[in-house]
Amino acid sequence: MSQYFLQRADCSHHNIFPGVDIFTAAGDRVMLSLVEFAEGAVVQEHEHPHEQMGLLLEGRLEFTIGGETQVLVPGDMWRIPGG
């Protein structure tokens, strides 16, 4: 494995909810995740200690953060405060 380039197979993989798979690469001070959703998959409301940001690459995603819901399309981004 290269110290500079990663393939999906190099990442840790977890099924975090039914139909939701996450592939994660972590460095010393940063983490990047690719999350794949099966059609109709639901992620239950939860919290993380650190701020997170994301970018929708394809499809449509109904997303609720802090009680605000939006339907996202490719190119849309989001920010989730920590806590």
C-alpha positions in Angstrom: 0.0 0.0 0.0 1.3 3.4 -0.9 1.7 6.1 1.8 0.2 8.6 -0.7 -2.5 6.8 -2.6 -5.4 4.6 -1.4 -7.8 2.3 -3.0 -11.2 1.4 -1.5 -9.7 -2.0 -0.5 -7.1 -0.1 1.7 -9.9 1.5 3.8 -11.7 0.1 6.8 -15.2 -1.0 5.9 -18.3 -1.1 8.1 -22.0 -1.6 7.6 -23.2 1.1 10.0 -27.0 0.8 9.4 -29.0 -1.6 7.1 -28.1 -0.6 3.5 -25.4 1.9 4.6 -21.7 1.1 4.1 -18.8 3.3 5.1 -15.2 3.1 3.8 -12.8 5.2 6.0 -9.2 6.3 5.6 -7.6 7.9 8.6 -4.4 9.9 8.9 -2.8 11.4 12.0 -5.1 14.5 12.1 -7.8 13.9 9.4 -10.3 11.3 8.4 -12.1 10.8 5.1 -15.1 8.6 4.6 -17.0 7.4 1.6 -20.6 6.4 2.5 -22.8 4.3 0.1 -26.5 4.2 0.6 -28.8 1.5 -0.8 -32.1 2.9 -2.1 -34.4 3.5 0.8 -31.7 3.2 3.4 -32.3 5.2 6.6 -29.6 6.5 9.0 -31.0 7.0 12.5 -30.4 10.3 14.2 -27.0 10.2 16.1 -24.1 12.4 17.2 -20.4 12.7 16.7 -17.9 14.6 18.8 -16.3 16.3 15.9 -17.7 18.6 13.1 -18.3 16.7 9.9 -18.8 17.9 6.3 -20.0 15.9 3.2 -20.5 16.1 -0.5 -23.2 14.2 -2.4 -21.6 12.6 -5.5 -24.7 11.0 -7.1 -28.4 10.3 -6.5 -30.7 12.2 -4.2 -30.6 12.3 -0.4 -33.1 13.5 2.1 -31.1 14.8 5.0 -32.1 16.2 8.3 -29.7 18.2 10.5 -30.7 20.1 13.6 -34.4 19.7 12.7 -33.9 21.2 9.2 -34.6 18.8 6.3 -33.5 19.3 2.7 -33.3 17.0 -0.4 -29.8 17.1 -1.7 -28.7 16.5 -5.3 -25.2 15.9 -6.7 -22.8 18.7 -5.8 -24.7 19.7 -2.7 -22.7 19.8 0.5 -23.5 19.8 4.2 -22.0 20.7 7.6 -22.8 19.0 10.8 -21.6 20.7 14.0 -19.8 18.4 16.6 -21.7 17.2 19.6 
